[in-house]
C-alpha cells in the first residue's frame, strides 16, 4: 500500500513540475515540498488550503492523496478539478503566490488561501486542461473590458492565438500580468517575440523578447463580469 508521501511525489512528477516550482505556486519552499514527499511532514500537519491548491496543480484530489481512493459516488475526479454536483465542476481561485502571478491579474486573498472556487458547467469543464484555474482581476490596465472583481478562467494548456487574452510572466522581476496577446514572430535565434497589450491606453505595451524574456502562463477561456451599480 502506498503512502501519502509516495502518492504525492508520483502525482507531482506525473504533472512534470519541480518541487521548487510547486512550492512557489502555493507559497512554500521547495524544501518543504521535499519534506512532504519524504514523509517528514505528515498530511495531517499540512494546512488544508495549501494541500488543496497543491492537489489541484498536480491534478489529483486531496482524498486521493490522503487515502489512495477517489470518491466512488462521483466517479473519478477529472484532473485539475474538484468534484462538485454531477452537472458542474469547480475550479480553484488561485492566489497571486499560488499561480506565480503578480500585479494585473491576481485575486486579493492572502497567501495560502484556497477555499474559494468557481463553478463551470460540464461542457466547459470537458474542454479545460487539468491545470485550469480561475483568477479575480485586480488593477485597471484592462479597462473598459475587464474590471476589478471580474473572474477569468485560465487554461495553461491552451496555446494563445493573436487577439487572445493571456496571463504572462515577466522573468526579470518575476511579475505577471493579464493582457491581450499579439505575436511578433521569432528572432534570429528562433525565440518567440510577442506583445502584451493593455486595453487601457494609460498603460504601456510590454514586449517580450530576448532582452525582456517572459512566458505565457495560460490563455483565458471565459470571462465573468459581476453586475455593478454606480
N, C-alpha and C positions, 0 to 999 in steps of 0.2 A: 504494500500500500504506500502510495506517495505521500509526502508531507506538504504542508503549506509552502515551505521554502522551495521544495522541488517543483511544485506546480507553478509557483510564481516565476521562478527562473526560466522554466521551459516556455511559459507564455510570453515572457519578455523577449527571449531570444527568437521565438517564432515571429514576434512583431518587429524584429530587426531594429531594436532600439537599445542603446547602451545604458548601463547603469547611471552614468553621469547625465545623459540626456533625459532619461526618465525622471531622475531626481530633480533636475532643474525645472521640469514641467509641472511638478507637483509641489515645489517649494522645499525640497530636501537636497541633501548632497548625495553624490554617487556612493560614498562610503556607507551612508545609511541604507541605501538600497542593497548594497553588498551584505550588510548585516541581516537584512530581511532574508536574503537568499541563503545565507549561511546558518540560519536558524538562531542567530544570536538574539534577535528581537522576535518574539512570538507574535502571531497575528492578533491575539487579544490585547497586546500592548501597542498596537498601531492605531493611530487616530482613524476613526471610521471615514471621515471626509477624505483623508489622504488616500486610504485604501480604495475607496470608491473611484476616485479620479485615476489612480494608477490602473485599476482594473479596466476602466473604460478605455484608457490609452492603449493597453496591451491586448484589448479585445476579448476579455473574459468577464464573468460575473464575480462579485465578491463571494457569493455562495459557493461557486466552483473552487475558488482559491482556498476557502476555509475548509470545505468538506470533500471536494473532489466530485461533487454532484451538482447537476443543474436542477431547476425547479421542474419536476416532471409534469405538473399540472399545466404548465405553459409550453412545454417542449423546450428545445434548445434555444437559448437567447442569441440572437444574431450578434456577431462580433461588433464591439464598439457601442452597443446599445444596451439599455437596461429594460427588463421586462416590465410591461405595464398592462393595460387592458388588452384583450385579444386583437382589437382593431386599431390600436395605436402603439407607438413605441416612444421611449423617452431618450432624449439626448441631454447630456450634462452641459450646464452653462459653465464653461471653463474660465477660470480667472486669468489675469494677466500673467502671473507667475506660472500657473499650471500649463498654459498654452504657449509659453515662451513669447508672449506678446508684450506690447507697451502702448503708449501714448494714444493713438487714434482709435484703436479697436480693442476694447477690453471691457470687462464688467467691473463693477465697483466693489465687489465682495472682497473681504480680507483674505490674506494668504491662508490656504488650507481649506477654504470654504468650498464645500462640494455638494450641498444639499439641494441646490437649485437645479431644476431641469425643465425642459420644454417638450411638449408632445409633437410628434409628426404622425401623419396618417400612414397607413400601410403602404400605399402607392409610393409616397415619397421615401419611406424607410427602405424599401427594397432597392432603391437607386443609390442609396448612400453607402459609402465605404465604412469599414469597421472603425475608423478613427474619426468619424464625423463628430462635430461638436457645435455648440451654439455660443455666440458672443453677444453681449449687450454693448451697443455703441456708446462711446463717450467722445467728447471733442466736437468741433464744428467744421472740420475740414471737408466734410461731405454734404453739408447743407447745399441746396434745399431738398435733397432726396432722402438723406439719412439723418435722423435726429437723435440726440442723446436719449437713451432708453429704448430705441428700436432694437429688435433682435434679428441677427443674421445667422443663418445656418451655413457652416463652412465644412467642405469636404476636402481633406488633404490629398485624396486620391484622384481628384479631377484636374487635369491639365487645363489651364485657362486659355481662352481664345481672346483675340483683341476685342476690347469693349467689356469683358467680364470684370466683375468686382472681386478683388482678392485681398487676402491678408498676406503681407510680405515682411520679411525680416531684413533689417539693415545690419550688416555684420560689424561695422567699425565701432558702434556703440551698443550693440545688442538690442536696439529698439525694433519695434514692429509697427506696422501701420495698415489701415484698411483704405484701399484706394482703387481707382479704375485702372485696369491693366492695358498697356499698349506695347506690343513687341516692336523692337527696332533691329531685328535680325541678330547676326553674330559678328563678333570682331574677327581679326585676322587669325587668332588662335582658336576660333570656333566657340568662344564663350558667348552665351546669350546676353544681349543687351535689351533692357526693357525699361519703360517709364511707368511710374506710379503717379497717377494724375488725380488731384483733388477736384471736387465739383465746386468748391467754394474758391473763387478767384483770389481771395486774400491769402491763400496758402500756396506754396511753391510745388511744382512738379519735381519729383525725385527721379533721377536717372540711375539705374543700377547697371554697372559695368565693371570692368577690371579695376578701375580706380576707386569705385564705390561698390564693393561686392555686396550681394544680398541673395535672397532666395524666396520663392513663393511657399508660404506655409499651407495655403488652401484656397479654394475657389468658392465664392458664395453660391449657394444653391437655392436659397429662399430668403426673402426679406419680410419681416413682420413689423408693421408700423402701429404703434399704440395710438389710440384716439386721444386727441388733445382738445382742451378748451382754453381759449385765450380771453 
